[in-house]
Amino acid sequence: MPIVKHDCVIEDVWRPLNGRDLTEICPNESVLLSLEEWRDVGHAASARFERVGIALAPSDAVEEIADALPELDLVALTFPKFNDGRAFSQARLLRERLGFIGEIRATGHIVRDLFLFMQRSGFDAVAVEDTRALTPWLAARRRFTGYYQPALDNDEEEETRTPAATGSAAVGKIACASESVAALWAY
């Protein structure tokens, strides 16, 4: 299955363990474990394989893998259906609270219209099931240029929204036109 990552299409090199024995997979492979598999053989997998990742279900708490994050190269989060947004919260928790710097991949039923929001929540890769849709997926990142809410990718925005640039009062990281407007952002 192709992966869209950083405006490129790459091949998925991660191999799910799927209940197999660790010795059945070559040590130079990248192995993807479920949370249960991680609990059972996670430390052995980290010792055997060059790269290890975990696939979390929407019901899995990211805090359960907090201690393992330094050993992980990938966390795959699942969208079981289009209206289940728990993976957005999981991605944001992984990046902001737990400081995960590895790849966060979206899998499952992913709606292309939410691709930009996925990136702003912490995702940096998406597994695309329909290879005919790769070109629209690549274009989806540049579809919108303005944002109303703060996100994890604010670095570029903050430079252009400083009080000096806007000539207004700043509250937190959001530049506002007046004190009364700034108070609305607090709610």
Disulfide bonds with the S-S distance in Angstrom:
none
